[in-house]
Amino acid sequence: MIQHLIVLPVVLPLVAGILLLYQRQGLVHYKRAVSVIATLLLLLVSIALVRQAASGEITYYALGDWQPPFGVVLVLDRLSALMVLLTSLLAVGAVVFACGGDDEKGSNFHGLFQWQLLGINGAFLTGDLFNLFVFFEVLLLASYALLLHGGGKARIQASVHYVVLNLAGSSLFLIAVGILYGATGTLNMADMGDKLASLPAEREGLVTAGALMLLVVFGLKAAILPLYFWLPRAYAAAPAPVAALFAIMTKVGIYAILRVYSLIFGEQAGGLVALEQPWVWWLALATLAAAGVGVMAARDLRLLVAYLVLISVGTLLAGVGMRSVEATSALLYYLIHTTLVTGGLFLLAEMIGLQRGKPGTRIVKGRPLVQGNALAITFFIGAIAVVGMPPLSGALGKAMVLVAAESTQRVWLWPLLLLASLASLIALSRAGSTLFWRSHRGSPSGSPLSRYQWFGMLWLLSAAPLLVAFAGPVSSYTQATGEQLANPQQLIETLLPDAGETP
């Protein structure tokens, strides 16, 4: 059974999605039970996979027993195991929150939710470039429908931009895959990286073009400047549990950059990895600056949290652009923090909006809230966590990223990241004072929130203190992950024992 664990993060949501979509109408409790149980099982499987990958051994699962490089493989290393676990942790909070009533605002929520997990997990585990494209499409198709869940003008407008841009990105992705396949004769990422080491000079131009096209695609998924304009409105318009799950979507693009540009275009392939480094570094800094301005300008709590996601994107991609083991370790620790905390803030924003009634999540004065004290305390905790103030995990994660920067990089990264953090602090302080302190007239508005909503939100925000409490083992794992990622030859030799041998 242990050898089949790798395929379960794909099979579990696939089967659960089929069961849920087969029965489209009614049976609310059945759908909730199936979806929650499937997500909890996914969490248990993810924990087992992390324990397996923590030893440093790289394993793979050949579908249909077709061995690489000819068959489709799912690859488990420290990075893929970490990302699958992070997805399942986020999914548990989002799906339980949805059981508080959001899942009844439209049809097929739970089935589409499971298929989105299928696409995300498949993207993290696949060892094949074409199947990375396929899983991207699966998660995008599910996200199109989830974004429209419940309807409304704002969601329709946001979905049009989201769909059009991602369709363009998918077309470019497919063209890039075709170019690289034509140049190397393989789609397996490990085999492609191995073959690029002996690539004929006349094909280097094609490979360079394919590599840069992939960078554009992954930059769009990660929402790097100037390809980020779809994100704030789409995330702000999405239903709260969907927006929380979307917190992992930008991380799929960041993961793809880390994976593809180390495994395929790394040093063993002649150093083509250098192609993406200056682009990512400078565009990451520009993203940080633009997101800081967006945070200050936001007049809606949902939109503010969406711009906080963009600040995290800029921070993470700056870590990618630094290209060192220490920077990779730091960005992975920060990635865990920001994904869970921003997901929790999307859920918290929805809870505040539900109790405020007509003003909703707009940052304007309103009546006191029925559960105002509890919501204010959780908002305060979430705010200091996401800004990066001690003693929560945001401070530790940002400090690790800042320390990982080299002397020349610190000149640019330190002021931009600290100014973006200051902008976040000012914007969240203004929002908190308006939503809670200035709302003192009239009788309390809203009704008590569901225990499912409280659990889902607290499940995610609890990551902030827990990541500090367990900072030692978590940072040790991310450090080992960075070292493993810097040595792609280990993965290549695992999948292709004869790699590098001359026939």
Buried (B, 14 or more C-beta within 10 A) or exposed (E): EEEEBBBBBBEBBBBBBEBBBEEEEEEEEEBBEBBBEBBBBBBEBBBBBBEBBBEEEBBBBBEEEEEBBEBBBBBBBBBBBBBBBBBBBBBBBBBBBBBBEBBBEBEBBBBBBBBBBBBBBBBBBBBBBBBBBBBBBBBBBBBBBBBBBBEEEBBEEBBEBBBEBBEEBBEBBBBBBEBBBEBBEBBBBBBBBBBBBEBEEEBBEBBBBBBEBBBBBBBBBBBBBEBBEBBBBBBBBBBBBBBBBBBBBBBBBBBBBBBBBBBBBBBBBBEBBEBBBEBBBBBBBBBBBBBBEBBBEBBBBBBBBBBBBBBBBBBBBBBBBBBBBBBBBBBBBBBBBBBBBBBBBBBBBBBBBBBBEEBBBBBBEBBBBBBBEBBBEBBBBBBBBBBBBEEBBBBBBBBBBBEBBEEEBBEBBEEBBEEBBBBBBBBBEBBBEBBBEEBEEEEEBBEEBBEBBBBBBBBBBBBBBBBBEEBEEBBEBBBBBBBBBBBBBBBBBBBBEEBEEEE
